[in-house]
């Protein structure tokens, strides 16, 4: 949890936290899209993957009720959230890219 807080609070670029679970099929669809976005937009977006099975307290704190859930932060503030598997274009729009 400490790693999450440090990254969340210290970033001056947008940071997308991807709350996922290994057993979640939609998570397997969105994961590679987020990885491509992180590579394709260096310095504009940072993607941090959070295995919700391994971080139940953090998932509870952010009220993660469905997977995948992407929470967008900027300068330590939660900006927005997106739940479910959606096309890459929707994710790019959500991430303000």
ABEGO torsion letter per residue (X at the ends): XAAAAAAAAABABBBBBBBBBAABAAAAAAAAAAAAAAAABBGABBBBBBBAAABAAAAAAAGBABOBBBBBBBGGBBABBBBEBBBAAAAAAAAGX
